[in-house]
Amino acid sequence: MVVAGLTSLLIAVTTAVPPIPEIKLPHVQVPPVTVGPVTTPPVNVPPPRVATPTAPVATPTAPVATPSPTSTPGPAQIAAPPTATPAPATTAPTTTAPDVPLRRARERVRAQNRRAAAQVRAGKVPEAHALATVKERKHAAAHPTATPQPDAPDTATPPGLAGDVIDLVEALPAAILWSILGIAAIALALAGRAFRLGRQRTALELQRGVLLDDIGLLSQALLPPVPELNGLAVTAAYRPADGPAAGGDFYDVFTLDDDRVGLLLGDVSGHGRDAVTLAALSRYTLRTLLAAGDGPGAALAGADRLLERDLRPRFVTVIAAVYDRRTSRLTYAKAGHAPPIVIGTPHDPDAETPACPIGVGIGSEWPEYHVDLADGVAVCLVTDGFEDARRDGVRLGRAEVERLVAAQERPDAAGLLSDLGTLADQVSDDTAAVVVARA
């Protein structure tokens, strides 16, 4: 009975509620959504770069609920309106050719970053400021189309070797940099000093050359040309020593009268300008005394008296001779000089009495000696430069000079000097020679 009552009540409620009409919503048109090209930012990779293709972006589409004609739509069925399918996204083409301005910008940014790191290590720039500067440069390199900001005047790095040198200098610690600069300054100072000394040496060499030229000219004044003599063959030659030892030797050949010829060969002690001056004084004094009629011995005695005051503390070794055509006799006297070398006739130089040089003031007489100039006889007057010459460090001496003269078929002064230069490897003094023979 209770069940029957509940059933009747349920049927009454069901029949009492009117049916709900179907609600139709208007169709909402959703505009299509177009997704723009996605630009991939450039990656900081050294060229060449490979362009990475960009995949199209798919937009998810929500499912659209379709109302069933046989069912009653509920609240969940009204939530999602129909959506149009979006158009596929387009991919922007990427070029594979390297951009020259972009590559230069990136290289400049990398150089600036290295400089910033060096400044941080040296303590010149705070690390936070350097990092911010690096980020700004990376951003500028990643967006090359943006308006470039002007760099400071000192941030531009020259290309090539200059830029590498600047980067190296900025990367060095301060102590090493100052050490290198100090060494460079010392090197420059030494180079300047060497240049200055070189200039001084050149000037001194030029001055020395001028002085030697002056001495040579003065020496030539003491070496007059040999005149042409009838019936007599006379040759004379002179060679100065190397360096400042030049000067001091002299010779002279001159005519006294129609029958007599005077000959002089001497050597002043010392070298240089003073020796040249004293040689000229001694030569003209002896020539004047011989021209006045004095014999060789008397001329040496007179020259000693006249030149003692002028020559002191120097002295002169000299041999004076007079040849007489009428007797074919050569008369000579020597003052501190070596005896002549006679070829073609017996001659004993040890038998001659030595005599002191002129200008010393202790001599009283200078003896005279005679040599007859027959055919094939030659008399050679030489200075002590011949005997003082050295070969293998050993002094030649008179015996070697005599062999040198005897080796010539017909002695000649210039030939003797040439043979001496060949025989000896060191000639440290002036050399002069006069050779007299019958023509």
DOLO-79357 format. One record per residue: residue in one letter; x, y, z of N, C-alpha, C in turn. Coordinates in steps of 0.1 Angstrom, whole numbers, padded with zeros to 4 digits, always signed. Layout:
<nodes>
aXYZXYZXYZ/...
</nodes>
This chain:
<nodes>
m+0008-0012+0000+0000+0000+0000+0009+0012+0000/v+0020+0012+0008+0029+0023+0008+0036+0024-0006/v+0040+0013-0011+0046+0013-0025+0037+0019-0035/a+0025+0015-0034+0015+0020-0044+0014+0035-0043/g+0015+0040-0030+0013+0055-0029+0025+0062-0035/l+0037+0057-0033+0050+0064-0038+0049+0064-0053/t+0045+0053-0059+0044+0052-0073+0035+0062-0079/s+0024+0064-0073+0014+0074-0078+0019+0088-0076/l+0027+0091-0066+0032+0104-0064+0043+0107-0075/l+0052+0097-0078+0062+0099-0088+0056+0102-0102/i+0046+0095-0105+0039+0097-0118+0033+0110-0119/a+0027+0115-0108+0021+0128-0108+0031+0139-0110/v+0043+0138-0103+0053+0148-0105+0058+0148-0119/t+0060+0136-0125+0066+0136-0139+0056+0142-0149/t+0044+0140-0147+0035+0145-0157+0032+0160-0154/a+0035+0165-0142+0032+0179-0139+0042+0188-0145/v+0055+0184-0147+0066+0193-0151+0066+0194-0166/p+0065+0206-0172+0064+0208-0187+0078+0205-0193/p+0079+0201-0205+0092+0199-0212+0100+0212-0214/i+0113+0211-0213+0122+0223-0215+0125+0224-0229/p+0123+0235-0236+0126+0237-0250+0141+0237-0252/e+0146+0233-0264+0160+0233-0268+0165+0247-0271/i+0176+0250-0265+0182+0263-0266+0193+0263-0277/k+0191+0271-0287+0201+0272-0298+0209+0284-0297/l+0222+0283-0295+0231+0294-0294+0236+0299-0308/p+0237+0312-0310+0242+0317-0323+0257+0312-0325/h+0260+0310-0338+0273+0305-0342+0283+0317-0341/v+0293+0316-0333+0304+0326-0331+0315+0324-0341/q+0318+0334-0349+0329+0333-0359+0342+0338-0352/v+0351+0329-0350+0364+0333-0345+0374+0337-0356/p+0380+0349-0356+0389+0352-0367+0401+0344-0367/p+0407+0340-0379+0419+0332-0379+0431+0339-0373/v+0438+0332-0365+0450+0337-0359+0463+0334-0367/t+0470+0344-0371+0482+0343-0380+0494+0344-0371/v+0502+0334-0371+0514+0335-0363+0526+0340-0372/g+0532+0351-0368+0543+0357-0375+0555+0348-0376/p+0565+0352-0385+0577+0344-0385+0586+0345-0373/v+0591+0334-0369+0599+0334-0357+0613+0336-0361/t+0620+0346-0356+0634+0349-0359+0643+0343-0349/t+0652+0335-0354+0661+0329-0345+0673+0339-0342/p+0676+0342-0330+0688+0352-0328+0701+0345-0332/p+0710+0354-0338+0723+0348-0342+0731+0342-0331/v+0737+0331-0334+0745+0325-0324+0759+0329-0326/n+0766+0332-0315+0780+0337-0315+0790+0326-0318/v+0789+0321-0331+0798+0310-0335+0807+0316-0346/p+0820+0313-0346+0829+0318-0357+0824+0313-0370/p+0826+0321-0380+0822+0318-0394+0830+0306-0399/p+0826+0298-0408+0812+0299-0415+0801+0293-0406/r+0789+0300-0407+0778+0295-0399+0768+0287-0408/v+0761+0278-0402+0751+0270-0409+0738+0274-0404/a+0729+0279-0413+0716+0284-0409+0707+0272-0404/t+0701+0274-0393+0693+0264-0387+0678+0266-0392/p+0672+0257-0399+0658+0260-0403+0649+0261-0391/t+0639+0270-0393+0630+0272-0382+0617+0264-0385/a+0613+0255-0375+0601+0247-0377+0589+0255-0375/p+0579+0252-0383+0566+0260-0381+0560+0257-0368/v+0554+0267-0362+0548+0266-0349+0533+0262-0351/a+0529+0251-0345+0515+0247-0346+0507+0252-0334/t+0496+0258-0337+0487+0263-0326+0477+0253-0323/p+0477+0248-0310+0467+0238-0307+0453+0243-0308/t+0444+0234-0313+0430+0238-0315+0421+0230-0305/a+0413+0238-0298+0404+0231-0288+0393+0224-0295/p+0389+0212-0291+0378+0205-0297+0365+0213-0296/v+0357+0213-0306+0344+0219-0306+0333+0209-0303/a+0326+0212-0293+0314+0203-0290+0303+0205-0299/t+0298+0194-0305+0287+0194-0314+0274+0190-0307/p+0264+0198-0306+0252+0194-0298+0244+0183-0305/s+0240+0174-0297+0233+0163-0302+0218+0167-0304/p+0212+0163-0315+0198+0167-0316+0189+0159-0307/t+0193+0148-0302+0184+0140-0294+0186+0142-0279/s+0197+0149-0276+0200+0151-0261+0198+0165-0258/t+0196+0167-0245+0194+0181-0240+0207+0186-0236/p+0211+0198-0242+0224+0203-0238+0224+0208-0224/g+0235+0205-0218+0237+0209-0204+0247+0221-0203/p+0250+0225-0191+0259+0237-0190+0273+0234-0196/a+0278+0222-0195+0291+0219-0201+0291+0220-0216/q+0280+0218-0222+0280+0218-0237+0280+0232-0242/i+0277+0242-0234+0276+0256-0239+0290+0263-0238/a+0300+0257-0232+0312+0264-0228+0321+0267-0240/a+0323+0258-0250+0333+0260-0260+0327+0263-0274/p+0328+0275-0279+0322+0277-0293+0332+0271-0303/p+0327+0270-0315+0335+0264-0326+0347+0274-0330/t+0358+0269-0333+0370+0277-0336+0375+0273-0349/a+0379+0284-0357+0384+0282-0370+0399+0276-0370/t+0403+0268-0379+0416+0263-0380+0426+0274-0384/p+0437+0276-0377+0446+0287-0381+0454+0283-0393/a+0459+0293-0400+0467+0291-0412+0481+0287-0407/p+0488+0279-0415+0501+0275-0411+0511+0287-0411/a+0520+0286-0401+0530+0297-0400+0540+0296-0411/t+0545+0308-0415+0556+0308-0426+0569+0310-0419/t+0579+0304-0425+0593+0305-0420+0601+0315-0428/a+0607+0324-0420+0615+0335-0427+0628+0328-0432/p+0631+0331-0444+0644+0325-0450+0656+0331-0443/t+0666+0322-0441+0678+0327-0434+0690+0326-0444/t+0698+0336-0445+0708+0336-0455+0720+0329-0449/t+0728+0322-0458+0740+0315-0454+0753+0322-0457/a+0752+0333-0464+0764+0341-0468+0768+0349-0456/p+0781+0349-0452+0785+0357-0441+0784+0372-0443/d+0779+0379-0432+0777+0393-0432+0790+0400-0428/v+0797+0407-0437+0810+0412-0434+0809+0423-0423/p+0800+0432-0423+0800+0442-0412+0797+0435-0399/l+0788+0425-0399+0785+0418-0386+0797+0410-0381/r+0805+0404-0390+0817+0397-0386+0827+0406-0380/r+0829+0418-0386+0838+0428-0381+0834+0433-0367/a+0821+0435-0366+0816+0439-0353+0818+0429-0342/r+0816+0416-0346+0819+0406-0336+0834+0405-0332/e+0842+0406-0342+0857+0406-0340+0861+0417-0331/r+0855+0429-0333+0858+0441-0325+0853+0439-0311/v+0841+0432-0309+0836+0430-0296+0845+0420-0289/r+0850+0409-0296+0858+0400-0289+0871+0406-0285/a+0877+0415-0293+0889+0422-0289+0887+0431-0277/q+0875+0438-0277+0872+0447-0266+0870+0439-0253/n+0864+0427-0255+0862+0418-0243+0876+0414-0237/r+0885+0411-0246+0898+0407-0241+0905+0418-0234/r+0903+0430-0239+0909+0442-0232+0902+0444-0219/a+0889+0443-0218+0882+0444-0206+0887+0434-0195/a+0889+0421-0200+0894+0411-0191+0908+0415-0185/a+0916+0420-0194+0930+0424-0190+0929+0435-0180/q+0920+0445-0182+0919+0456-0173+0914+0451-0159/v+0905+0441-0159+0900+0435-0147+0911+0429-0139/r+0920+0421-0147+0931+0414-0140+0941+0424-0135/a+0943+0435-0142+0952+0445-0137+0946+0454-0126/g+0933+0453-0123+0927+0461-0112+0923+0475-0117/k+0923+0477-0130+0920+0491-0134+0905+0493-0135/v+0897+0483-0137+0882+0484-0139+0876+0474-0130/p+0865+0478-0123+0857+0468-0114+0852+0457-0123/e+0851+0445-0117+0846+0433-0125+0831+0435-0129/a+0823+0441-0120+0809+0443-0123+0807+0452-0135/h+0815+0463-0136+0814+0472-0147+0819+0465-0160/a+0829+0457-0159+0834+0450-0171+0824+0440-0176/l+0817+0433-0166+0807+0423-0171+0795+0430-0178/a+0791+0441-0172+0780+0449-0178+0784+0454-0192/t+0797+0458-0194+0801+0462-0207+0802+0451-0217/v+0806+0439-0212+0806+0427-0221+0792+0424-0225/k+0782+0424-0216+0768+0421-0220+0763+0431-0230/e+0766+0444-0229+0762+0454-0238+0768+0451-0252/r+0781+0447-0252+0787+0445-0265+0781+0432-0272/k+0778+0422-0264+0772+0410-0269+0758+0413-0275/h+0751+0422-0268+0738+0426-0273+0739+0433-0286/a+0749+0442-0287+0751+0450-0299+0755+0441-0311/a+0763+0430-0307+0767+0421-0318+0755+0412-0322/a+0746+0409-0313+0734+0401-0317+0724+0408-0324/h+0724+0422-0323+0714+0430-0330+0721+0440-0339/p+0727+0436-0350+0735+0445-0358+0726+0455-0365/t+0713+0454-0366+0705+0464-0373+0702+0475-0364/a+0704+0474-0351+0702+0485-0342+0711+0496-0345/t+0708+0508-0341+0716+0520-0343+0729+0518-0335/p+0741+0518-0341+0753+0516-0333+0756+0528-0324/q+0761+0525-0312+0764+0535-0303+0779+0539-0305/p+0782+0552-0305+0796+0556-0308+0805+0551-0296/d+0816+0544-0300+0826+0540-0290+0835+0551-0286/a+0841+0548-0275+0851+0558-0270+0863+0558-0279/p+0870+0569-0280+0881+0570-0289+0892+0559-0287/d+0893+0554-0275+0904+0544-0272+0900+0530-0273/t+0887+0527-0277+0882+0514-0277+0884+0507-0291/a+0887+0515-0301+0889+0509-0314+0903+0502-0315/t+0903+0490-0319+0915+0482-0320+0920+0482-0334/p+0932+0487-0337+0936+0487-0351+0937+0472-0356/p+0935+0470-0369+0935+0456-0374+0950+0452-0376/g+0951+0439-0377+0964+0433-0380+0974+0433-0368/l+0987+0435-0372+0997+0434-0362+0996+0444-0351/a+0992+0456-0354+0991+0467-0344+0981+0463-0334/g+0969+0458-0338+0959+0454-0328+0964+0443-0319/d+0972+0433-0324+0977+0422-0316+0987+0428-0306/v+0995+0437-0310+1005+0443-0301+0998+0451-0290/i+0987+0458-0293+0980+0466-0283+0973+0456-0273/d+0967+0445-0278+0961+0435-0269+0972+0429-0260/l+0984+0426-0266+0994+0420-0258+0999+0429-0247/v+1001+0442-0250+1005+0452-0240+0995+0453-0229/e+0982+0454-0233+0972+0456-0223+0970+0443-0214/a+0974+0431-0219+0972+0419-0212+0984+0417-0202/l+0995+0424-0204+1007+0422-0195+1004+0429-0182/p+1010+0423-0171+1009+0429-0158+1017+0442-0158/a+1014+0451-0149+1021+0464-0149+1036+0463-0147/a+1040+0454-0138+1054+0453-0135+1062+0448-0147/i+1057+0438-0154+1064+0434-0166+1064+0445-0177/l+1053+0452-0178+1052+0462-0188+1062+0473-0185/w+1064+0477-0172+1073+0488-0169+1088+0483-0171/s+1090+0470-0168+1103+0464-0170+1107+0464-0185/i+1097+0461-0194+1100+0461-0208+1103+0476-0212/l+1095+0485-0207+1097+0499-0211+1111+0504-0206/g+1115+0499-0194+1128+0503-0189+1140+0498-0198/i+1138+0485-0202+1148+0479-0210+1149+0486-0224/a+1137+0489-0229+1137+0497-0242+1143+0510-0241/a+1141+0517-0229+1148+0530-0227+1163+0529-0227/i+1168+0518-0220+1182+0516-0219+1188+0513-0233/a+1181+0504-0240+1185+0501-0254+1186+0514-0263/l+1176+0522-0261+1176+0535-0269+1188+0544-0265/a+1191+0544-0252+1202+0552-0247+1215+0547-0253/l+1217+0533-0252+1229+0527-0257+1230+0530-0272/a+1219+0529-0279+1220+0531-0294+1224+0545-0297/g+1218+0555-0289+1222+0569-0291+1237+0571-0288/r+1242+0565-0277+1256+0566-0274+1265+0560-0285/a+1261+0548-0290+1269+0542-0301+1269+0551-0313/f+1257+0557-0316+1257+0566-0328+1266+0578-0326/r+1266+0584-0313+1274+0595-0311+1289+0592-0312/l+1293+0580-0306+1307+0576-0307+1311+0573-0321/g+1302+0567-0329+1305+0565-0343+1308+0578-0350/r+1299+0588-0347+1302+0601-0354+1315+0607-0349/q+1319+0606-0337+1331+0611-0332+1343+0604-0338/r+1341+0590-0339+1352+0583-0346+1354+0587-0360/t+1343+0589-0367+1344+0593-0381+1351+0607-0382/a+1347+0616-0373+1354+0629-0373+1369+0628-0370/l+1372+0619-0361+1387+0618-0358+1394+0612-0369/e+1388+0602-0376+1395+0596-0387+1397+0606-0399/l+1387+0614-0401+1388+0625-0411+1399+0635-0407/q+1400+0638-0394+1410+0647-0390+1424+0641-0391/r+1425+0628-0387+1437+0621-0389+1442+0620-0404/g+1432+0618-0413+1436+0618-0427+1441+0631-0431/v+1435+0642-0426+1439+0655-0430+1454+0658-0425/l+1456+0654-0413+1470+0655-0407+1480+0647-0415/l+1477+0635-0418+1486+0627-0426+1488+0633-0440/d+1478+0639-0446+1479+0645-0459+1489+0657-0458/d+1487+0664-0446+1497+0676-0444+1511+0671-0443/i+1513+0660-0435+1526+0655-0433+1532+0650-0447/g+1523+0644-0455+1527+0639-0468+1531+0650-0477/l+1524+0661-0477+1528+0673-0485+1541+0679-0480/l+1543+0680-0467+1556+0685-0462+1567+0675-0465/s+1564+0662-0465+1575+0653-0468+1578+0654-0483/q+1568+0656-0492+1571+0657-0506+1580+0670-0508/a+1578+0680-0500+1587+0692-0501+1601+0688-0498/l+1604+0678-0490+1617+0673-0487+1623+0663-0497/l+1615+0659-0506+1618+0649-0516+1618+0655-0530/p+1628+0663-0534+1628+0670-0547+1631+0660-0558/p+1627+0663-0570+1630+0654-0581+1645+0653-0584/v+1649+0642-0589+1663+0640-0592+1666+0646-0605/p+1676+0654-0606+1679+0660-0620+1686+0650-0629/e+1686+0654-0642+1693+0646-0652+1708+0649-0651/l+1717+0639-0649+1731+0642-0647+1739+0634-0658/n+1747+0641-0665+1755+0635-0676+1766+0626-0670/g+1766+0614-0675+1776+0604-0670+1773+0598-0657/l+1762+0601-0650+1759+0596-0637+1745+0592-0636/a+1743+0580-0631+1729+0574-0629+1726+0575-0614/v+1716+0583-0611+1712+0585-0597+1697+0582-0596/t+1693+0574-0587+1679+0571-0584+1677+0573-0569/a+1665+0578-0565+1661+0580-0551+1647+0577-0549/a+1644+0572-0537+1630+0568-0534+1628+0569-0519/y+1615+0571-0516+1611+0573-0502+1597+0567-0500/r+1596+0560-0489+1583+0555-0485+1580+0557-0470/p+1570+0565-0467+1567+0567-0452+1562+0554-0446/a+1563+0554-0433+1558+0543-0425+1543+0545-0424/d+1536+0534-0420+1521+0535-0418+1518+0543-0405/g+1507+0551-0405+1503+0557-0393+1511+0570-0390/p+1510+0574-0377+1517+0587-0373+1532+0586-0373/a+1538+0575-0376+1553+0574-0376+1559+0581-0389/a+1550+0585-0398+1555+0591-0410+1562+0604-0407/g+1572+0607-0416+1580+0620-0415+1593+0618-0408/g+1603+0625-0413+1616+0625-0406+1628+0622-0416/d+1625+0613-0426+1636+0609-0436+1636+0620-0447/f+1648+0622-0452+1649+0632-0463+1661+0628-0472/y+1660+0632-0485+1672+0630-0494+1672+0642-0503/d+1683+0644-0510+1685+0655-0519+1696+0652-0529/v+1694+0655-0541+1704+0653-0552+1705+0666-0560/f+1716+0673-0560+1717+0686-0566+1730+0688-0572/t+1731+0698-0582+1744+0701-0589+1751+0712-0582/l+1764+0710-0578+1771+0721-0572+1778+0730-0583/d+1784+0724-0593+1789+0731-0604+1790+0722-0616/d+1797+0726-0626+1798+0717-0638+1804+0704-0636/d+1812+0702-0626+1819+0690-0624+1815+0682-0611/r+1807+0689-0602+1804+0682-0589+1789+0681-0587/v+1786+0670-0581+1772+0667-0577+1771+0664-0562/g+1762+0670-0555+1760+0668-0541+1749+0658-0538/l+1750+0650-0528+1740+0640-0524+1739+0641-0509/l+1726+0640-0504+1723+0640-0490+1713+0629-0487/l+1714+0622-0476+1704+0612-0471+1705+0613-0456/g+1693+0616-0450+1693+0618-0435+1680+0613-0429/d+1681+0613-0416+1669+0609-0408+1669+0616-0395/v+1658+0623-0392+1656+0631-0379+1650+0622-0369/s+1655+0622-0357+1649+0614-0346+1635+0618-0344/g+1626+0609-0341+1612+0612-0339+1604+0612-0352/h+1591+0615-0351+1582+0615-0362+1572+0626-0361/g+1565+0629-0371+1554+0639-0371+1558+0652-0376/r+1550+0662-0373+1553+0676-0379+1566+0681-0375/d+1570+0680-0362+1583+0686-0358+1594+0679-0365/a+1594+0666-0367+1604+0659-0374+1605+0664-0388/v+1594+0666-0395+1594+0671-0408+1600+0685-0409/t+1597+0694-0400+1603+0707-0399+1618+0707-0398/l+1623+0699-0388+1637+0698-0386+1644+0691-0398/a+1637+0682-0404+1644+0676-0416+1646+0686-0427/a+1636+0695-0429+1637+0706-0439+1649+0715-0435/l+1649+0718-0422+1660+0728-0418+1674+0721-0420/s+1675+0709-0416+1688+0702-0418+1692+0701-0432/r+1683+0697-0441+1686+0696-0455+1691+0708-0461/y+1684+0720-0459+1688+0732-0465+1701+0738-0459/t+1703+0735-0447+1716+0739-0441+1728+0732-0447/l+1727+0719-0448+1738+0711-0454+1739+0715-0469/r+1728+0717-0476+1729+0720-0490+1736+0733-0492/t+1734+0743-0483+1740+0756-0484+1755+0755-0481/l+1759+0747-0471+1773+0746-0468+1781+0739-0479/l+1775+0728-0485+1781+0722-0496+1782+0731-0508/a+1772+0739-0511+1772+0748-0522+1783+0759-0520/a+1786+0762-0507+1796+0772-0504+1810+0767-0506/g+1812+0755-0509+1825+0749-0512+1830+0740-0501/d+1823+0738-0490+1828+0729-0480+1827+0715-0484/g+1837+0707-0480+1836+0692-0482+1826+0686-0473/p+1823+0673-0475+1813+0666-0467+1816+0667-0452/g+1828+0664-0448+1831+0665-0434+1830+0678-0428/a+1835+0689-0435+1834+0702-0430+1819+0707-0430/a+1811+0702-0440+1797+0706-0440+1789+0700-0428/l+1793+0688-0424+1787+0682-0412+1791+0689-0399/a+1803+0693-0398+1808+0701-0386+1801+0714-0385/g+1800+0721-0397+1793+0734-0396+1778+0732-0393/a+1772+0722-0398+1757+0720-0395+1755+0717-0380/d+1765+0710-0374+1764+0707-0360+1764+0719-0352/r+1773+0729-0355+1774+0741-0348+1761+0750-0350/l+1756+0750-0362+1745+0759-0365+1732+0753-0360/l+1730+0740-0360+1717+0734-0356+1716+0729-0342/e+1727+0730-0334+1727+0724-0321+1715+0730-0313/r+1713+0743-0313+1703+0749-0305+1689+0746-0311/d+1688+0746-0324+1675+0743-0330+1670+0729-0329/l+1679+0719-0329+1676+0705-0329+1673+0700-0315/r+1679+0706-0305+1678+0700-0292+1663+0699-0287/p+1658+0688-0282+1666+0676-0278+1667+0666-0289/r+1664+0669-0301+1664+0659-0312+1678+0659-0318/f+1681+0650-0328+1693+0650-0335+1690+0644-0349/v+1700+0645-0357+1699+0641-0371+1711+0632-0375/t+1708+0620-0380+1718+0611-0386+1718+0614-0401/v+1729+0616-0407+1730+0620-0421+1743+0615-0427/i+1742+0613-0440+1754+0610-0448+1754+0620-0460/a+1766+0627-0461+1767+0637-0471+1778+0633-0481/a+1776+0634-0494+1786+0630-0504+1787+0640-0515/v+1798+0640-0522+1801+0648-0533+1807+0639-0544/y+1802+0639-0556+1807+0631-0567+1814+0641-0577/d+1827+0638-0580+1834+0646-0589+1836+0638-0602/r+1831+0644-0613+1831+0638-0626+1845+0637-0632/r+1854+0646-0628+1868+0646-0633+1875+0634-0628/t+1873+0629-0616+1881+0618-0610+1872+0606-0609/s+1859+0607-0611+1849+0596-0609+1850+0590-0595/r+1852+0599-0586+1853+0596-0572+1841+0602-0564/l+1836+0593-0555+1826+0597-0546+1832+0599-0532/t+1831+0611-0526+1836+0614-0513+1825+0616-0504/y+1825+0609-0492+1813+0610-0483+1818+0610-0469/a+1810+0616-0460+1812+0616-0446+1798+0613-0439/k+1799+0606-0428+1786+0602-0421+1786+0607-0407/a+1774+0611-0403+1772+0616-0389+1762+0607-0382/g+1766+0597-0375+1757+0588-0368+1749+0579-0378/h+1753+0578-0391+1746+0571-0401+1754+0558-0404/a+1747+0548-0409+1753+0535-0413+1762+0538-0426/p+1773+0531-0427+1781+0532-0439+1773+0528-0452/p+1777+0533-0463+1770+0530-0476+1773+0515-0479/i+1763+0509-0488+1765+0496-0493+1771+0497-0507/v+1783+0491-0508+1791+0493-0521+1790+0479-0528/i+1786+0479-0541+1785+0467-0549+1795+0469-0561/g+1803+0458-0564+1812+0458-0575+1826+0461-0572/t+1829+0464-0560+1843+0467-0556+1845+0464-0541/p+1856+0460-0537+1858+0456-0522+1856+0469-0514/h+1849+0466-0502+1846+0477-0493+1844+0471-0479/d+1851+0477-0469+1850+0472-0456+1844+0483-0447/p+1830+0482-0444+1824+0492-0436+1829+0492-0421/d+1834+0481-0416+1839+0481-0403+1852+0489-0401/a+1858+0491-0411+1871+0499-0410+1868+0514-0409/e+1856+0518-0410+1853+0533-0409+1850+0536-0395/t+1855+0548-0391+1853+0553-0377+1839+0559-0375/p+1832+0554-0365+1819+0560-0363+1820+0575-0359/a+1810+0583-0362+1809+0597-0358+1795+0599-0353/c+1794+0609-0344+1782+0612-0337+1772+0620-0346/p+1759+0619-0344+1750+0627-0352+1752+0642-0350/i+1746+0650-0359+1747+0664-0357+1735+0669-0348/g+1738+0680-0341+1728+0685-0332+1730+0681-0317/v+1740+0671-0315+1743+0667-0301+1752+0676-0295/g+1762+0682-0302+1772+0692-0297+1784+0686-0290/i+1787+0673-0293+1798+0667-0287+1808+0662-0297/g+1805+0664-0310+1814+0660-0321+1825+0670-0324/s+1837+0666-0328+1847+0675-0331+1851+0674-0346/e+1850+0662-0352+1853+0661-0366+1846+0649-0371/w+1844+0649-0384+1837+0639-0392+1845+0635-0404/p+1852+0623-0402+1861+0620-0413+1854+0617-0426/e+1862+0618-0437+1857+0615-0450+1863+0602-0456/y+1855+0596-0465+1859+0583-0471+1856+0585-0486/h+1863+0576-0494+1862+0577-0509+1859+0563-0515/v+1851+0564-0526+1848+0552-0534+1849+0556-0548/d+1857+0549-0556+1859+0551-0570+1847+0544-0578/l+1840+0552-0586+1828+0546-0593+1833+0542-0607/a+1839+0530-0607+1843+0524-0620+1830+0517-0626/d+1832+0512-0638+1821+0506-0644+1817+0493-0636/g+1804+0492-0634+1798+0481-0626+1798+0483-0611/v+1802+0495-0607+1803+0498-0592+1790+0506-0589/a+1784+0503-0578+1772+0511-0574+1773+0513-0559/v+1769+0525-0554+1769+0528-0540+1754+0531-0536/c+1750+0524-0526+1736+0525-0521+1736+0531-0507/l+1729+0542-0506+1727+0549-0493+1713+0546-0488/v+1712+0541-0476+1699+0537-0471+1697+0542-0457/t+1685+0544-0453+1682+0548-0439+1681+0536-0430/d+1680+0538-0417+1679+0527-0408+1666+0519-0408/g+1656+0525-0416+1643+0518-0417+1645+0504-0424/f+1655+0503-0433+1658+0490-0439+1662+0479-0429/e+1672+0483-0420+1677+0473-0410+1666+0470-0400/d+1658+0480-0396+1648+0478-0386+1635+0471-0390/a+1634+0468-0403+1623+0461-0408+1623+0446-0402/r+1612+0440-0401+1611+0427-0394+1604+0417-0403/r+1609+0405-0402+1603+0393-0409+1601+0382-0399/d+1589+0378-0397+1585+0368-0387+1589+0373-0373/g+1588+0386-0371+1592+0391-0358+1607+0393-0355/v+1615+0390-0365+1630+0392-0363+1635+0403-0372/r+1643+0412-0366+1649+0423-0373+1658+0418-0384/l+1657+0425-0396+1665+0421-0408+1680+0423-0405/g+1684+0434-0401+1698+0437-0399+1705+0441-0412/r+1718+0445-0411+1725+0450-0422+1729+0439-0432/a+1732+0427-0427+1736+0416-0436+1725+0412-0446/e+1712+0412-0441+1701+0409-0450+1699+0420-0460/v+1701+0433-0456+1699+0444-0465+1710+0443-0476/e+1722+0439-0472+1733+0438-0482+1729+0427-0492/r+1724+0416-0488+1720+0405-0497+1708+0410-0506/l+1700+0418-0500+1688+0424-0508+1694+0432-0520/v+1704+0441-0517+1710+0449-0527+1717+0441-0537/a+1725+0432-0533+1733+0423-0542+1725+0415-0551/a+1712+0412-0547+1704+0403-0555+1699+0411-0568/q+1700+0424-0568+1696+0431-0580+1707+0432-0590/e+1704+0430-0603+1714+0430-0613+1719+0444-0615/r+1711+0454-0615+1715+0468-0615+1706+0475-0604/p+1713+0478-0592+1705+0484-0581+1697+0496-0585/d+1685+0497-0580+1676+0508-0582+1669+0511-0569/a+1668+0524-0566+1662+0528-0553+1647+0523-0551/a+1639+0526-0562+1625+0521-0561+1624+0506-0560/g+1633+0499-0568+1633+0485-0567+1637+0479-0553/l+1646+0486-0546+1650+0482-0533+1638+0483-0523/l+1631+0494-0524+1619+0496-0516+1608+0485-0518/s+1606+0482-0531+1597+0472-0534+1601+0458-0529/d+1614+0455-0531+1619+0442-0526+1618+0441-0511/l+1620+0452-0504+1620+0452-0490+1605+0450-0485/g+1595+0456-0492+1582+0453-0488+1578+0439-0490/t+1584+0432-0500+1581+0418-0502+1588+0409-0492/l+1600+0413-0489+1608+0404-0479+1603+0406-0465/a+1600+0418-0460+1596+0420-0446+1581+0421-0445/d+1576+0416-0434+1561+0417-0431+1558+0428-0422/q+1568+0435-0417+1565+0447-0409+1576+0457-0411/v+1572+0469-0416+1581+0480-0417+1576+0492-0409/s+1582+0494-0397+1576+0503-0387+1583+0517-0388/d+1592+0519-0397+1598+0532-0398+1599+0537-0413/d+1602+0550-0415+1603+0554-0428+1615+0548-0435/t+1615+0546-0448+1626+0541-0456+1629+0550-0467/a+1641+0552-0469+1646+0561-0480+1659+0555-0485/a+1662+0556-0498+1674+0551-0505+1678+0560-0516/v+1691+0561-0518+1697+0568-0529+1708+0558-0535/v+1707+0556-0548+1717+0546-0555+1724+0555-0565/v+1737+0554-0565+1746+0561-0574+1755+0551-0582/a+1755+0553-0595+1763+0544-0604+1767+0552-0616/r+1777+0548-0623+1780+0554-0636+1771+0550-0647/a+1767+0560-0655+1758+0557-0666+1764+0549-0677/
</nodes>
